[in-house]
């Protein structure tokens, strides 16, 4: 089982991952593996230190108009590998679209991108496949993240 989304009426960018890693499931919040580049990258773009607490991370996201969720809310998975995801239940993004004026969607990695394209490509909101922040991705490029988040700064 995944986590609930983080968003409010002020959210303008929606970042969608795939499904929480083993470490994230242990701490019960997104991007919990210390080697995942998500928090360091996104906080760094805004010139902020990574908050230590889950509440601090939620406050950071909302303060910077970022909504966060995963494309998969439930699935069968072995470990943390997206390649092992079976029988995914896809998130109902309409709950966010009804509340927030999302202007763009950033898809963190291949699985989130492919599921989004399959289920939401006609949503009318620009969306972008982002280089995965996973430590397993050797081709990570922070510049792409910086370009896509720059207008929020």
BELPETA-V221410 format. One record per residue. SS is DSSP state (H for helix, E for strand, - for the rest). Layout:
ss->(SS | SS)
This chain:
ss->(- | - | - | - | - | E | - | - | - | - | - | - | E | E | E | E | E | - | - | - | - | H | H | H | H | H | H | - | - | - | - | - | - | - | - | - | - | H | H | H | H | H | H | H | H | - | - | - | - | - | - | - | - | H | H | H | H | H | H | H | H | H | H | - | - | E | E | E | E | E | - | E | E | E | E | E | - | - | - | - | - | H | H | H | - | E | E | E | E | E | - | - | - | H | H | H | H | H | H | - | - | - | - | E | E | E | E | E | - | H | H | H | H | H | H | H | H | H | H | H | - | - | - | - | - | E | E | E | E | E | - | - | - | - | - | - | - | - | - | - | - | H | H | H | H | H | H | H | H | H | H | H | -)
